[in-house]
Amino acid sequence: MDLKNCSFSLALEYVKDGFEIRRENWLKDERYVFLQKGATLEALNKLNETVPVIISDNLVIRSEDGNTFEPYIPSTGDLLAEDWIMTQLPTIALEGSFSLPF
């Protein structure tokens, strides 16, 4: 399913339903935005104790080169744009473990 030339408001509704979104002028690179659902992970603190870490839902953007994912905060231009495109998102899961600095 492809929907084109939508506002960010409409695109955001689709991203909440599991679609990826991108701006039309991003088609030359690998960028797209998706909703990373929150999760509870286990991590080790400085005392080597396992503690739960709650990660909230976030909008994430895939970088232009396609190798990096980072939090997405839309610019004013992105919020006002009418050139958003929605395409189906493959499932991406947040997994792994890490150490906390406390």
N, C-alpha and C positions, 0 to 999 in steps of 0.2 A: 504494500500500500504506500503510495506516495501522495502527499498533500503539499502543494506549493503556494508560495506567496501569501503567507499568513502572518498575522501579528504575533509578537512575542507572547501576549496573553493567551492566544489560542494554542500556540506551540507549547507553552508550559502545561496546558491541560493534557496534551498528548504525551509529553515527557513523563507526566505523573502516571500515565497508563502503560509505560514501558517502551515508548518509542524513543529513538534518537532524534535530535533536531540539529539543524545546521543552518547557517546563513547561505543564501544563494551564491554570494561571492566567495564562499569557502570551498567551493567544489573543486578548485584546482589543487587543494592540499588535503590532508587527512583529518582535519578538525571536525569534531562533532561534540555535542553536549548530550549527556544522559544523566538520569537519576541513579545515584548509587544508594541503594537501600541501606539503612543503618544495620549495625550488627553489634553483638557483644563478643568480644575477644578476650582471651586470657593473656596476661603479660606478667613478667617477673619484675618486681620492684627491687630496690637496692638491697633489701634484706633477703633476696632470693625467694620471696613469697609469691605465689600465684594470686593475682588479683584480677577481677573483671574490669574491662575497659569498654564503656559504651560509646559507640560511634554513631552519631546522628545521621539522618538522611542528608545527602549533599548533591548539588549539581556538580558534575565533573566534566571537564573538557579534555578531549584527546588533542595532543599538540599537533602542530603543522607537520612534523616529521613522522607522526604516528607512533612514536616510541615512549611518550611521556603522558601521564594523566595527572591533572591537578585540579584543585577547586575552581569552579567557574563563578565569577561575579560579573553579570552582564553590565556593559557600559550603557550610558544613556542612548547612544546610537543603536545598540542592540535592542534595548527596550522599546524604542520608537520605530524600529524597522518593520517593514511589511513584506520582507523577502525570506521569511523562515520556511524551511522545508522539513518535513517529517518523513523518516523512513524507519522501518522496523529495526529494533535494537536486538543484537544477539545478547544472550545472558552473560553478564560479567559479574563474578562473585568476588567479594572481598574476603580473602583468606590469609592466614599466616599468623605469626607470633612476633613479638617484639619486646624490647626491654623499656621500662619507664625510667625517667631520670629522677625518681624519688624513692 
